[in-house]
Amino acid sequence: MSENKLGLLSFRGKIKTLHLTWFAFFLSFMVWFNHAPLMASIQEAFNLSQQEVKALLIINVALTIPARIVIGMLVDRFGPRITFSTLLFLSSFICFFFAVADSYTALLASRFALGFVGAGFVIGIRMIGEWFPAKQVGVAEGIYGGWGNFGSAAAAMSLPTVALMFGGEDGWRYAVASTGMITLIYSFIYYRLARNTPKGSTYFKPKKTGAMEVTSKGDFFFYLVMNIPMYAALAVLTWKLGPDNLKILGATAANAIYIGLAVLYAYQTSQVWRINKHVFVEEVPEIHRYKFKQVAILDLAYFVTFGSELAVVSMLPLFFKDTFDLSIVQAGLLASGFAFMNLVARPSGGLFSDKFGRRKMLSLLIAGLAVGYFILAQITSGWPLALAVIATMACSFFVQAGEGAVFAMVPLVKRRMTGQVAGMAGAYGNVGAVTFLTVFSFVSPQIFFLVIAGSAIVCLVAVQFLDEPEGHTAEVMEDGSVQMIEVS
């Protein structure tokens, strides 16, 4: 097998690691969204109101924003093998708890906790980055993300049938529990078969844990500013669940969460200072520097790409139903095409980035995304349905290929912090979803699409300041020697 060919039918070396890891991510997404296709049965079993259903959907993603930051630190510290195995193991039991829940409170608690499994994506980014060279890492990360992301679609297609096979009013419980059992078994398989690095390679760890390392005074303050939107998104989620909206949280609980978020931000700022105060005393040697702007721009790009995907997938079935007067089943099937593009679009974005340049391809894909959403904003009931579906699929390709292009660059920023960089970018994807869905709650679908298009244009300008990875990056071995890692 030549160095430039992946040979996906193999199950040895780096390809074995790729297959083991994308399937771990696939299962984490299946568990994360196993409730969605069964929501009608769950609503009937617990006699839930529409507000209570909305609260379940929202709370399922609430914990994912901070979880991706935490998991990013853990994977850099302990390695992807242990971190992914542990995440799958623990999430399986939370899944069982959801399956046997006997009250709405238990449903809420378990769905909130399962938001943590949504951070599994971050772990594989570091694992794939360890195993694949710079010239292949984009397409490998794209395959990992695209095929793994399909777990949510697989849940949507299979779990209703599984529930029917078991039958009865508890069929949904057995369907949910089956995903937990598969995940539990696979946690042991992954631990047994996966390895953090190829034989003879060093797994580089951050010098300190608790916050991301920066290498200049300006980047220190830049980092603090970039942390704010993540806390703001959690505040928005609290507001949605609070007394002014879904009324799941009382005023006292909501205010306590707001105060808690402010305290957490202050605590994180203290950790950022603890890790990076040395930059105010002495300059970091040039060989060990990286530019935090690389991280920030990739965050914004994932905000627009993955953030818009999550938001659009949430509203697209209803958009098709209302615009073209379709049945719920027809609208759902047509809208599912947006998610199906993950199978080819993400790997394509990574492959194009490897071959034609990372900044160039990310720019092209973000531009295509902006045009795609502008076209979606023009869809009316007068459009032929087939043309509307084609426009949706085309837009979806640019969205998900853009996601692949973002993570084609993430492993090349700074090897020992890949988990943290991936975690922050992933968290920004969820921040984007919260932002766009909040906008959607106030405006028409047409304005919603135009807001995303406008955000993409702003992001496109930012991407022009991204530095193309080239040459080598330096990492320090445990014995103090320096190893140069190729990034171009």
DAURUR-V542348 format. One record per backbone hydrogen bond with DSSP energy under -1.0 kcal/mol. NH is the residue of the N-H (numbers start at 1). CO is the residue of the C=O. E is the energy in kcal/mol with one decimal. If there is no record, write none. Layout:
NH/CO/E
NH/CO/E
This chain:
5/2/-1.1
10/7/-2.0
15/12/-1.3
16/12/-1.1
17/13/-1.8
18/14/-2.3
19/15/-2.5
20/16/-2.7
21/17/-2.2
22/18/-2.7
23/19/-1.6
24/20/-1.3
25/21/-2.2
26/22/-2.4
27/23/-2.3
28/24/-1.9
29/25/-2.2
30/26/-2.0
31/27/-2.5
32/28/-2.0
33/29/-2.0
39/36/-1.4
42/38/-2.2
43/39/-3.1
44/40/-1.9
45/41/-2.6
46/42/-2.0
48/43/-1.9
53/49/-2.0
54/50/-2.4
55/51/-2.2
56/52/-1.8
57/53/-2.0
58/54/-2.4
59/55/-2.8
60/56/-1.2
61/58/-1.5
67/63/-2.2
68/64/-2.2
70/66/-2.4
71/67/-3.3
72/68/-1.6
73/69/-1.6
74/70/-2.3
75/71/-2.9
76/72/-1.5
77/73/-1.6
78/74/-3.4
79/75/-1.6
83/79/-1.8
84/80/-2.7
85/81/-1.8
86/82/-2.4
87/83/-2.3
88/84/-2.5
89/85/-2.3
90/86/-2.7
91/87/-2.4
92/88/-1.6
94/90/-1.6
95/91/-2.4
96/92/-1.9
97/93/-2.1
98/94/-2.0
99/95/-2.1
100/96/-1.7
101/98/-1.0
107/103/-1.8
108/104/-2.6
109/105/-2.5
110/106/-2.3
111/107/-2.4
112/108/-2.5
113/109/-2.1
114/110/-2.2
116/113/-1.8
117/114/-1.2
119/116/-1.7
120/117/-2.0
122/119/-1.3
124/120/-1.1
125/121/-1.2
126/122/-1.3
127/123/-1.9
128/124/-3.1
129/125/-1.9
130/126/-1.5
131/127/-1.3
132/128/-1.9
136/133/-2.0
137/133/-1.7
140/136/-2.2
141/137/-2.6
142/138/-2.1
143/139/-2.4
144/140/-2.5
145/141/-2.9
146/142/-3.1
147/143/-2.5
148/144/-1.7
149/145/-2.3
151/148/-2.0
152/149/-1.3
154/150/-2.8
155/151/-2.1
156/152/-1.9
157/153/-2.1
158/154/-2.4
159/155/-2.0
162/158/-2.2
163/159/-2.8
164/160/-1.9
165/161/-2.2
166/162/-1.9
167/163/-2.4
171/168/-1.4
174/170/-1.7
175/171/-2.0
176/172/-2.4
177/173/-2.7
178/174/-2.1
179/175/-1.2
180/176/-1.4
181/177/-2.3
182/178/-2.2
183/179/-2.0
184/180/-2.3
185/181/-2.3
186/182/-2.4
187/183/-1.7
189/185/-1.5
190/186/-3.1
191/187/-1.6
192/188/-2.1
193/189/-2.4
194/190/-2.5
201/198/-2.2
220/216/-1.3
221/217/-1.5
222/218/-2.1
223/219/-2.5
224/220/-1.6
225/221/-2.0
226/222/-2.2
227/223/-1.1
228/225/-1.0
231/227/-1.1
232/228/-2.3
233/229/-2.2
234/230/-1.5
235/231/-1.9
236/232/-2.1
237/233/-2.2
238/234/-2.0
239/235/-2.3
240/236/-2.3
241/237/-1.9
245/242/-1.6
246/240/-2.4
247/242/-2.7
248/241/-1.4
249/241/-3.3
254/250/-2.6
255/251/-2.5
256/252/-2.1
257/253/-2.0
258/254/-2.3
259/255/-2.4
260/256/-2.5
261/257/-2.7
262/258/-1.9
263/259/-2.4
264/260/-2.6
265/261/-2.4
266/262/-2.1
267/263/-2.5
268/264/-3.0
269/265/-2.4
270/266/-1.8
271/267/-1.8
272/268/-2.6
273/269/-2.1
274/270/-2.2
275/271/-2.4
276/272/-1.9
277/273/-1.7
279/276/-1.9
280/277/-1.6
281/278/-1.4
282/278/-2.5
288/285/-1.8
289/286/-1.3
294/291/-1.5
296/292/-2.4
297/293/-2.6
298/294/-1.8
299/295/-2.2
300/296/-2.1
301/297/-2.2
302/298/-2.1
303/299/-2.1
304/300/-1.8
305/301/-2.3
307/302/-1.8
309/305/-2.0
310/306/-2.5
311/307/-1.8
312/308/-3.0
313/309/-2.8
314/310/-1.2
315/311/-1.2
316/312/-2.7
319/315/-2.0
320/316/-2.6
321/317/-2.4
322/318/-2.6
323/319/-2.3
324/320/-2.3
331/327/-2.6
332/328/-2.4
333/329/-2.3
334/330/-2.3
335/331/-2.5
336/332/-1.6
337/334/-1.0
338/335/-1.8
340/336/-2.1
341/337/-1.2
342/339/-1.8
343/340/-1.7
344/341/-1.0
345/341/-3.3
348/344/-1.8
349/345/-2.6
350/346/-2.1
351/347/-2.8
352/348/-2.9
353/349/-1.6
354/350/-2.2
355/351/-1.9
356/352/-3.0
357/353/-1.4
361/357/-1.8
362/358/-2.2
363/359/-2.4
364/360/-2.2
365/361/-2.7
366/362/-2.4
367/363/-2.2
368/364/-2.3
369/365/-2.2
370/366/-2.2
371/367/-2.2
372/368/-2.6
373/369/-2.4
374/370/-1.8
375/371/-2.2
376/372/-2.2
377/373/-1.7
378/375/-1.7
379/376/-1.3
383/380/-1.8
388/384/-1.9
389/385/-2.2
390/386/-2.3
391/387/-2.5
392/388/-2.0
393/389/-2.5
394/390/-2.5
395/391/-2.3
396/392/-2.4
397/393/-2.0
398/394/-1.5
399/395/-2.2
400/396/-2.7
401/397/-2.6
402/398/-1.8
403/399/-1.4
404/400/-1.9
405/401/-2.1
406/402/-2.1
407/403/-1.9
409/406/-1.2
410/406/-1.3
412/409/-1.9
413/410/-1.5
417/414/-1.6
418/415/-1.7
421/417/-2.6
422/418/-2.9
423/419/-2.5
424/420/-2.3
425/421/-2.3
426/422/-2.9
427/423/-2.4
428/424/-2.0
429/425/-1.5
430/426/-1.4
431/427/-2.2
432/428/-2.4
433/429/-1.8
434/430/-2.4
435/431/-2.6
436/432/-3.0
437/433/-2.5
438/434/-2.0
439/435/-2.2
440/436/-2.4
441/437/-1.4
442/439/-1.8
443/439/-1.1
448/444/-2.4
449/445/-2.4
450/446/-1.9
451/447/-2.4
452/448/-1.7
453/449/-2.2
454/450/-2.7
455/451/-2.3
456/452/-2.3
457/453/-1.7
458/454/-1.8
459/455/-2.4
460/456/-2.6
461/457/-1.8
462/458/-1.8
463/459/-2.5
465/462/-1.9
466/463/-1.9
473/485/-2.6
475/483/-2.3
477/481/-3.7
480/477/-1.8
483/475/-3.4
485/473/-3.2
487/471/-2.5
